[in-house]
Amino acid sequence: MDLPVEILRQAKAKAALEGATLKKLLTRYIESGLRQMPEANREGVGRSKLPVIPRRGKRPVRNLTADLQARFEEEEDRAKLSRPFRR
C-alpha cells in the first residue's frame, strides 16, 4: 500500500497513542469503512439494476441522441400517416 507521507505519519502517531500497531489501526479503519458501504455497492460497484439487453451481431450499438430519437419518431409518424385509415 502506498500512502501519502502525511497520512502515514498521522496514522503512525495515532497508533502509537492508542498502543496499537499500524497494521491493527489501518485494519480497524478499513473494516469500519467497509461496514458503512451500502449493501448494493459491495456486490457490484457501478452495476445497474436495470435489465441488460444483449447486443446482436458485431456492429456497435449507436448511442440514442436527441437528434436520432427525433428522426426515429419522425419516420414512425410518416409511416403511420402513409397507412390507410381503417375502421
Summary of the structure (lengths in Angstrom):
residues: 87
radius of gyration: 28.2
end to end distance: 73.6
largest distance: 86.6
contacts: 120
relative contact order: 0.05
helix: 59%
strand: 0%
